[in-house]
Amino acid sequence: MKRHRDAWTAAVAPWLLGAADNPPAPAIPQRSMILGLVWGLAGTVLLIALMRFVLPWLVEHWRNSRRRLFGNLCRAHHIPLAQRRLLKRIASEIGLAHPVMIFLEPDKFRAAIMQPEWDRHRRELRTMEEELFSTPRG
């Protein structure tokens, strides 16, 4: 212990007393600290790039998505959730690329609901057909 204190005193005391020409060199930051700063900077740059380029693309993609369009059309026609699921199943059964296409192809909808597997939902589907595809009276 005494040896350690004497070595420290011999190295630092002349500088503290003004006897040394040069102050002791500053300690070099440890490698892990430098590595941490580099990773932090890289993460910040990545986050900024994500916010600048990817986030606007995702927002625009969501605004123009077919899934959102289907939801908006169902809301506009006051179609409850259970009937939305039914529309999706019908669209899948008749091979439409997306359920939103069912609003554009009433003939396929009418042909599909005539199939025996939809007998259980026949009344509900007929009501939906009238609400969706009948011409407005006015």
C-alpha positions in Angstrom: 0.0 0.0 0.0 2.8 2.4 1.0 4.6 1.6 -2.3 1.5 2.4 -4.3 1.0 5.7 -2.6 4.7 6.6 -3.0 4.5 5.8 -6.8 1.5 8.0 -7.1 3.0 10.8 -5.2 6.2 10.6 -7.2 4.2 10.8 -10.5 1.7 13.4 -9.6 3.3 15.6 -6.9 5.8 17.4 -9.3 2.9 18.3 -11.6 0.8 19.6 -8.7 3.7 21.6 -7.4 4.5 23.0 -10.8 7.8 21.3 -11.1 6.9 19.2 -14.2 6.9 20.8 -17.7 3.9 18.7 -19.0 0.8 17.6 -17.1 0.1 13.9 -17.1 -1.6 12.7 -20.3 -5.4 12.3 -20.1 -6.6 8.8 -19.8 -7.5 7.1 -23.1 -11.2 6.1 -23.1 -11.8 2.5 -22.8 -12.5 0.6 -26.0 -16.0 -0.5 -24.8 -16.9 3.2 -24.2 -15.9 4.1 -27.7 -17.8 1.1 -29.1 -20.9 2.1 -27.1 -20.7 5.6 -28.6 -20.4 4.3 -32.1 -23.4 1.9 -31.6 -25.4 4.8 -30.1 -24.6 7.0 -33.0 -25.5 4.2 -35.5 -28.8 3.6 -33.7 -29.7 7.3 -33.8 -28.9 7.5 -37.5 -31.0 4.4 -38.2 -33.9 5.8 -36.1 -33.8 9.1 -38.0 -33.7 7.2 -41.4 -36.7 5.1 -40.2 -38.7 8.1 -39.3 -37.8 10.0 -42.4 -38.3 7.3 -45.1 -40.1 4.2 -43.8 -42.8 5.8 -41.5 -44.3 8.0 -44.3 -44.4 5.0 -46.7 -46.2 2.9 -44.1 -48.7 5.7 -43.4 -49.4 6.2 -47.1 -49.6 2.4 -47.7 -52.2 2.2 -44.9 -54.3 5.0 -46.3 -54.5 3.4 -49.7 -54.9 -0.2 -48.6 -57.6 -2.5 -49.8 -58.3 -3.7 -46.3 -59.1 -0.2 -45.2 -61.2 0.4 -48.2 -63.2 -2.8 -47.4 -63.7 -1.5 -43.8 -64.8 1.9 -45.0 -67.3 0.5 -47.5 -68.7 -1.8 -44.8 -69.1 1.1 -42.4 -70.7 3.3 -45.1 -73.3 0.5 -45.7 -73.7 -0.1 -42.0 -72.6 -3.7 -42.3 -72.1 -5.3 -38.8 -68.9 -7.2 -38.0 -70.5 -10.7 -38.3 -71.7 -9.9 -41.8 -68.3 -8.5 -42.8 -66.8 -11.8 -41.9 -69.5 -13.5 -44.0 -68.7 -11.2 -46.9 -65.0 -12.1 -46.6 -65.8 -15.8 -46.5 -68.0 -15.5 -49.6 -65.3 -13.5 -51.4 -62.8 -16.2 -50.6 -65.1 -19.0 -51.7 -65.7 -17.4 -55.1 -62.0 -16.7 -55.6 -62.0 -12.9 -55.5 -58.5 -11.3 -55.2 -59.8 -9.3 -52.2 -63.1 -9.0 -50.4 -63.5 -5.4 -51.5 -64.2 -6.7 -55.0 -67.5 -8.1 -53.8 -68.8 -4.6 -53.9 -67.9 -4.3 -57.6 -69.1 -7.7 -58.8 -72.7 -8.2 -57.7 -73.3 -11.0 -60.2 -70.6 -13.1 -58.5 -72.1 -12.4 -55.1 -75.6 -13.4 -56.3 -74.3 -16.6 -57.8 -72.3 -17.5 -54.7 -75.2 -17.1 -52.3 -77.3 -19.5 -54.3 -74.9 -22.3 -53.4 -76.2 -24.8 -50.9 -73.4 -24.1 -48.3 -75.0 -20.7 -47.7 -78.5 -22.0 -47.0 -78.0 -21.3 -43.3 -77.4 -17.6 -44.0 -79.9 -17.2 -46.9 -82.2 -14.6 -45.3 -79.3 -12.5 -44.0 -77.5 -12.7 -47.4 -80.7 -11.7 -49.3 -81.1 -8.7 -47.0 -77.5 -7.7 -47.6 -77.9 -8.1 -51.3 -80.8 -5.7 -51.4 -79.0 -3.2 -49.3 -75.8 -3.3 -51.3 -76.9 -3.7 -54.9 -80.5 -2.5 -55.2 -80.9 0.8 -57.1 -82.0 3.7 -54.9 -85.5 4.8 -55.3 -86.0 8.4 -55.5 
